Amino acid sequence: MRGHCLCGAVSFEIDLPPEACVNCHCESCRRQCSAPMTTYIAVLDDHWRWTGTPPKLFRSSPGVERTFCATCGTPVSFRSHRMSGTMHFYVAAMEEPEAFCPTLNVAVEERLSWLKLADDLPSHLGPDYTKT
């Protein structure tokens, strides 16, 4: 499956299926995407590749790298050293976002108080979904 930024300069492919699909409520993801929450898929490093212009990299905090398009600014992915060997791509950047259905809410302690969840998904404190 393919994904890309708004202008199409940054593009990538992933091999299905992803390891996980998660809604994240942490402040860092919200700020990067300017959204009340984000949804991402986890893809093992040998199961994805850049196919267009590689994105710019921003180290948002110790051990966390976030990528975005240098032309249009679209957030594309993030990587946490705590979840090494995995790239996390934002579902909104995928060409077929409906193909991915979240199975978990993470960092729920940072959820905005006015965002009401009615999805009945399990919830996890903190952004590291691998501990569940």
C-alpha positions as CSV (number, residue, x, y, z in Angstrom):
1,M,0.0,0.0,0.0
2,R,1.1,3.5,-0.7
3,G,1.0,6.8,1.1
4,H,2.2,10.4,0.5
5,C,2.2,14.0,1.7
6,L,-0.3,16.6,0.5
7,C,1.9,17.8,-2.4
8,G,3.0,14.3,-3.3
9,A,6.7,14.9,-3.0
10,V,7.2,12.6,-0.1
11,S,5.8,9.1,-0.9
12,F,6.3,5.7,0.6
13,E,5.1,2.1,0.4
14,I,4.4,-0.4,3.1
15,D,4.0,-4.1,3.1
16,L,0.7,-5.3,4.6
17,P,-0.4,-6.0,7.3
18,P,1.0,-3.5,9.7
19,E,2.0,-4.6,13.2
20,A,-0.6,-2.3,14.8
21,C,-3.1,0.5,14.2
22,V,-3.4,2.9,17.2
23,N,-5.1,6.2,18.2
24,C,-2.6,8.4,20.0
25,H,-3.6,11.2,22.4
26,C,-0.1,12.4,23.4
27,E,0.7,16.0,23.2
28,S,3.6,15.5,20.8
29,C,1.5,13.7,18.2
30,R,-1.3,16.3,18.6
31,R,1.1,19.1,18.1
32,Q,2.8,17.6,15.1
33,C,-0.4,16.9,13.3
34,S,-2.4,19.9,14.7
35,A,-5.2,17.6,15.6
36,P,-7.0,16.5,18.8
37,M,-5.6,13.0,18.3
38,T,-3.8,11.0,15.6
39,T,-4.0,7.5,14.2
40,Y,-0.9,5.7,13.0
41,I,0.1,2.3,11.8
42,A,3.3,0.5,13.0
43,V,5.4,-1.0,10.3
44,L,8.6,-3.0,10.8
45,D,11.7,-1.4,9.3
46,D,12.2,-4.0,6.5
47,H,8.5,-3.7,5.4
48,W,8.4,-0.1,4.2
49,R,10.4,2.2,1.9
50,W,10.5,5.8,0.7
51,T,9.6,6.0,-3.0
52,G,9.7,9.8,-3.5
53,T,11.7,12.6,-1.9
54,P,12.8,11.6,1.6
55,P,11.1,13.7,4.3
56,K,12.8,16.1,6.6
57,L,13.6,14.8,10.1
58,F,12.8,16.6,13.4
59,R,14.0,15.2,16.7
60,S,11.0,16.3,18.9
61,S,12.3,14.9,22.2
62,P,15.0,12.5,23.3
63,G,14.7,9.3,21.4
64,V,11.8,10.5,19.1
65,E,12.2,11.4,15.4
66,R,9.3,12.9,13.4
67,T,9.3,13.3,9.6
68,F,7.5,15.8,7.4
69,C,7.5,17.1,3.9
70,A,9.8,20.1,3.4
71,T,7.6,21.5,0.7
72,C,4.0,21.2,2.0
73,G,4.7,20.5,5.7
74,T,2.6,17.3,5.9
75,P,3.5,15.1,8.9
76,V,4.3,11.6,7.6
77,S,5.8,9.4,10.4
78,F,7.5,9.1,13.7
79,R,9.9,6.7,15.3
80,S,10.5,6.1,19.0
81,H,13.7,4.4,20.1
82,R,11.6,2.7,22.8
83,M,9.9,0.9,19.9
84,S,13.0,0.3,17.9
85,G,12.8,-1.4,14.5
86,T,9.4,0.1,13.8
87,M,8.3,3.2,11.8
88,H,4.9,4.7,12.5
89,F,3.1,6.2,9.6
90,Y,0.0,8.4,10.0
91,V,-3.1,6.8,8.6
92,A,-4.2,10.1,7.2
93,A,-1.1,10.0,4.8
94,M,-2.2,6.6,3.4
95,E,-3.9,6.5,0.0
96,E,-6.5,4.2,1.5
97,P,-6.9,5.2,5.1
98,E,-10.2,3.3,5.4
99,A,-8.2,0.1,5.2
100,F,-6.9,0.6,8.7
101,C,-9.0,0.3,11.8
102,P,-7.5,1.3,15.2
103,T,-7.5,-1.4,17.9
104,L,-6.2,0.7,20.9
105,N,-6.2,4.2,22.3
106,V,-2.8,5.1,23.8
107,A,-1.6,8.0,26.0
108,V,-5.2,8.4,27.2
109,E,-3.9,10.4,30.2
110,E,-3.1,13.2,27.8
111,R,-6.5,13.1,26.0
112,L,-8.2,16.4,25.6
113,S,-11.0,16.6,28.1
114,W,-13.6,17.7,25.5
115,L,-12.8,14.8,23.2
116,K,-15.4,12.1,24.0
117,L,-14.5,8.6,22.9
118,A,-17.3,6.2,22.0
119,D,-15.2,3.6,20.2
120,D,-15.1,1.0,23.0
121,L,-11.4,0.3,22.2
122,P,-9.0,-0.7,25.0
123,S,-7.0,2.2,26.5
124,H,-3.4,2.3,27.6
125,L,-1.5,4.9,29.6
126,G,1.5,6.3,27.7
127,P,2.4,6.1,24.1
128,D,4.2,2.7,24.1
129,Y,1.5,0.2,22.9
130,T,4.0,-2.7,23.0
131,K,3.6,-3.0,26.8
132,T,-0.1,-4.1,26.5
